[in-house]
Amino acid sequence: MYKFFCNKKEDNHFVLNHELQMHFKVARIKNEEFLINYQNEFYKCIYIFPDRALILEKTNIDNEYPFKIYVALPLIKQSNFEIALQKITELGVSEIYPFVSQYTDKTNLKILDKKERYLKIIKEAAQQSFRNKIPILHELKSFDEIISLPIDNKFLAYEKVKNLPLTDIQKDILFIVGPEGGFNLLEIKKAKEKNVKIVSLTKSILRAETAIIYMLSRLKI
Protein backbone atom coordinates (compact mmCIF):
# COMPACT_ATOMS: atom_id res chain seq x y z
CA MET A 1 0.00 0.00 0.00
CA TYR A 2 1.34 3.44 -0.92
CA LYS A 3 2.27 5.80 1.95
CA PHE A 4 2.56 9.61 1.79
CA PHE A 5 3.15 12.51 4.16
CA CYS A 6 0.67 15.39 4.00
CA ASN A 7 0.48 18.59 6.06
CA LYS A 8 -2.90 20.05 5.11
CA LYS A 9 -6.29 18.73 6.24
CA GLU A 10 -9.76 20.14 5.57
CA ASP A 11 -12.71 18.41 7.25
CA ASN A 12 -12.58 14.75 6.10
CA HIS A 13 -10.11 15.38 3.26
CA PHE A 14 -6.39 15.91 2.90
CA VAL A 15 -5.28 18.53 0.40
CA LEU A 16 -2.54 17.24 -1.90
CA ASN A 17 0.16 19.69 -2.94
CA HIS A 18 1.70 19.71 -6.39
CA GLU A 19 4.46 17.27 -5.41
CA LEU A 20 1.92 14.74 -4.11
CA GLN A 21 -0.27 15.18 -7.18
CA MET A 22 2.72 14.30 -9.34
CA HIS A 23 3.40 11.20 -7.19
CA PHE A 24 -0.18 10.08 -7.71
CA LYS A 25 0.11 10.66 -11.44
CA VAL A 26 3.36 8.70 -11.75
CA ALA A 27 2.06 5.86 -9.56
CA ARG A 28 -1.23 5.88 -11.48
CA ILE A 29 -3.22 5.86 -8.29
CA LYS A 30 -6.96 5.91 -8.98
CA ASN A 31 -9.32 3.68 -7.02
CA GLU A 32 -6.98 1.80 -4.68
CA GLU A 33 -6.62 2.69 -1.00
CA PHE A 34 -3.44 4.30 0.34
CA LEU A 35 -2.14 5.76 3.60
CA ILE A 36 -1.63 9.42 4.45
CA ASN A 37 0.61 10.36 7.38
CA TYR A 38 -0.67 13.56 9.00
CA GLN A 39 0.85 14.88 12.24
CA ASN A 40 2.57 11.52 12.87
CA GLU A 41 -0.59 9.43 12.46
CA PHE A 42 -1.78 7.32 9.54
CA TYR A 43 -5.14 7.55 7.77
CA LYS A 44 -6.53 5.16 5.17
CA CYS A 45 -7.73 7.17 2.17
CA ILE A 46 -8.91 7.07 -1.43
CA TYR A 47 -7.99 9.55 -4.15
CA ILE A 48 -10.40 12.28 -5.28
CA PHE A 49 -9.03 13.78 -8.49
CA PRO A 50 -7.17 16.12 -8.77
CA ASP A 51 -5.98 17.25 -5.33
CA ARG A 52 -7.94 15.58 -2.52
CA ALA A 53 -7.64 12.40 -0.45
CA LEU A 54 -10.87 11.29 1.20
CA ILE A 55 -10.37 9.91 4.70
CA LEU A 56 -11.88 6.46 5.17
CA GLU A 57 -10.58 5.77 8.66
CA LYS A 58 -7.82 6.60 11.12
CA THR A 59 -5.44 3.72 11.88
CA ASN A 60 -3.52 2.67 14.98
CA ILE A 61 -0.23 2.19 13.13
CA ASP A 62 2.83 3.13 15.21
CA ASN A 63 6.24 2.21 13.81
CA GLU A 64 8.32 4.37 16.14
CA TYR A 65 10.56 3.34 19.05
CA PRO A 66 9.18 4.12 22.52
CA PHE A 67 12.29 6.24 23.16
CA LYS A 68 14.20 8.89 21.23
CA ILE A 69 17.31 8.11 19.20
CA TYR A 70 19.78 10.91 18.55
CA VAL A 71 22.68 10.62 16.12
CA ALA A 72 25.75 12.88 15.92
CA LEU A 73 27.04 12.55 12.38
CA PRO A 74 30.36 14.12 11.31
CA LEU A 75 30.70 16.07 8.10
CA ILE A 76 32.01 13.50 5.64
CA LYS A 77 32.03 13.18 1.87
CA GLN A 78 28.63 14.23 0.53
CA SER A 79 27.72 10.91 -1.10
CA ASN A 80 28.51 9.04 2.13
CA PHE A 81 26.70 11.65 4.23
CA GLU A 82 23.58 11.14 2.11
CA ILE A 83 23.78 7.36 2.46
CA ALA A 84 24.03 7.79 6.22
CA LEU A 85 21.00 10.11 6.33
CA GLN A 86 18.93 7.64 4.35
CA LYS A 87 19.89 4.56 6.35
CA ILE A 88 19.66 6.07 9.84
CA THR A 89 16.20 7.38 8.96
CA GLU A 90 15.17 3.87 7.91
CA LEU A 91 16.57 2.55 11.21
CA GLY A 92 14.41 4.84 13.35
CA VAL A 93 16.53 7.85 14.32
CA SER A 94 14.62 10.77 15.87
CA GLU A 95 17.06 13.66 15.51
CA ILE A 96 20.30 14.17 13.58
CA TYR A 97 23.14 16.48 14.62
CA PRO A 98 25.83 17.18 11.98
CA PHE A 99 29.07 18.21 13.69
CA VAL A 100 32.71 19.10 13.19
CA SER A 101 35.61 17.84 15.29
CA GLN A 102 39.39 18.16 15.23
CA TYR A 103 39.96 15.70 12.39
CA THR A 104 36.98 16.69 10.26
CA ASP A 105 38.03 17.40 6.67
CA LYS A 106 37.16 21.10 6.51
CA THR A 107 36.58 20.89 2.75
CA ASN A 108 33.42 18.99 3.68
CA LEU A 109 31.91 22.16 5.15
CA LYS A 110 30.58 22.91 1.67
CA ILE A 111 28.08 20.07 1.94
CA LEU A 112 26.07 22.21 4.37
CA ASP A 113 24.79 24.16 1.35
CA LYS A 114 22.66 21.13 0.38
CA LYS A 115 20.27 21.15 3.35
CA GLU A 116 17.11 21.18 1.22
CA ARG A 117 18.40 18.10 -0.59
CA TYR A 118 19.11 16.36 2.73
CA LEU A 119 15.64 17.15 4.04
CA LYS A 120 14.15 15.59 0.92
CA ILE A 121 16.31 12.46 1.35
CA ILE A 122 15.18 12.14 4.97
CA LYS A 123 11.51 12.63 4.10
CA GLU A 124 11.59 10.10 1.28
CA ALA A 125 13.41 7.56 3.47
CA ALA A 126 10.84 8.06 6.25
CA GLN A 127 8.02 7.60 3.77
CA GLN A 128 9.54 4.50 2.19
CA SER A 129 10.29 2.85 5.54
CA PHE A 130 6.78 3.47 6.95
CA ARG A 131 7.88 5.91 9.65
CA ASN A 132 5.30 7.87 11.62
CA LYS A 133 7.74 10.73 12.11
CA ILE A 134 10.23 12.52 9.89
CA PRO A 135 13.56 12.91 11.73
CA ILE A 136 14.74 16.41 12.61
CA LEU A 137 17.97 17.61 10.96
CA HIS A 138 19.66 20.15 13.22
CA GLU A 139 22.12 22.90 12.34
CA LEU A 140 25.85 22.22 12.53
CA LYS A 141 27.34 21.73 16.01
CA SER A 142 30.86 21.59 17.40
CA PHE A 143 32.14 18.45 19.11
CA ASP A 144 31.99 20.21 22.48
CA GLU A 145 28.33 21.06 21.89
CA ILE A 146 27.56 17.46 20.95
CA ILE A 147 29.01 15.92 24.10
CA SER A 148 27.21 18.57 26.18
CA LEU A 149 23.74 17.77 24.83
CA PRO A 150 21.28 17.14 27.71
CA ILE A 151 20.89 13.43 26.98
CA ASP A 152 21.68 10.96 29.76
CA ASN A 153 22.86 8.04 27.62
CA LYS A 154 25.63 8.99 25.20
CA PHE A 155 27.85 6.48 23.40
CA LEU A 156 30.90 7.34 21.32
CA ALA A 157 32.52 4.81 19.00
CA TYR A 158 36.32 4.82 19.29
CA GLU A 159 38.52 2.39 17.41
CA LYS A 160 41.35 2.43 19.97
CA VAL A 161 39.42 0.80 22.81
CA LYS A 162 38.90 -2.93 23.02
CA ASN A 163 36.39 -5.23 24.68
CA LEU A 164 33.87 -2.49 25.45
CA PRO A 165 30.94 -3.60 23.31
CA LEU A 166 27.56 -1.90 23.12
CA THR A 167 24.81 -3.48 25.16
CA ASP A 168 21.11 -3.58 24.30
CA ILE A 169 19.46 -0.20 24.74
CA GLN A 170 15.82 0.64 25.51
CA LYS A 171 15.89 4.33 26.46
CA ASP A 172 16.72 7.76 25.00
CA ILE A 173 20.22 7.61 23.57
CA LEU A 174 22.79 9.57 21.58
CA PHE A 175 25.21 7.76 19.26
CA ILE A 176 28.39 9.60 18.20
CA VAL A 177 30.71 8.48 15.40
CA GLY A 178 33.84 10.22 14.21
CA PRO A 179 35.13 11.47 10.86
CA GLU A 180 37.65 9.64 8.71
CA GLY A 181 40.50 10.57 11.07
CA GLY A 182 38.60 9.51 14.17
CA PHE A 183 38.88 11.39 17.47
CA ASN A 184 42.01 12.66 19.20
CA LEU A 185 42.91 11.91 22.81
CA LEU A 186 41.78 15.33 24.07
CA GLU A 187 38.34 14.81 22.57
CA ILE A 188 38.08 11.40 24.20
CA LYS A 189 39.12 12.93 27.53
CA LYS A 190 36.48 15.67 27.19
CA ALA A 191 33.82 13.10 26.27
CA LYS A 192 34.58 11.01 29.36
CA GLU A 193 34.34 14.13 31.54
CA LYS A 194 30.82 14.61 30.14
CA ASN A 195 29.90 11.01 31.06
CA VAL A 196 29.96 9.83 27.46
CA LYS A 197 30.50 6.08 27.31
CA ILE A 198 33.38 5.08 24.99
CA VAL A 199 32.64 1.86 23.12
CA SER A 200 34.26 -0.44 20.59
CA LEU A 201 32.39 -1.78 17.59
CA THR A 202 34.19 -4.35 15.44
CA LYS A 203 37.78 -5.50 15.07
CA SER A 204 38.07 -3.60 11.81
CA ILE A 205 37.90 0.19 11.43
CA LEU A 206 34.56 1.30 10.00
CA ARG A 207 33.61 4.31 7.93
CA ALA A 208 31.35 6.79 9.72
CA GLU A 209 28.27 5.76 7.74
CA THR A 210 28.92 2.06 8.46
CA ALA A 211 29.69 2.67 12.14
CA ILE A 212 26.43 4.50 12.80
CA ILE A 213 24.40 1.80 11.04
CA TYR A 214 26.14 -0.81 13.20
CA MET A 215 25.37 1.12 16.39
CA LEU A 216 21.72 1.56 15.48
CA SER A 217 21.45 -2.15 14.74
CA ARG A 218 22.14 -2.85 18.42
CA LEU A 219 18.92 -1.16 19.53
CA LYS A 220 16.46 -3.53 21.11
CA ILE A 221 13.08 -3.57 19.34
Protein Blocks (a to p, Z undefined) as FASTA:
>chain_A
ZZdddfbdehjaccddfklmmmmmmnopakbccdddeehiacddddddfkbccdfbdcfb
dfbdfbdcddddddddfklmmmmmmmmmmnopabdcddddfklcfklmmmmmmmmmmmmm
mmmmmmmnopabdcdddddddfklmmmpccfbacdddfkbghiacdddfbdcddddddfk
lpafklmmmmmmnopacddfbfbdcdfklmmmmmmmmpcZZ
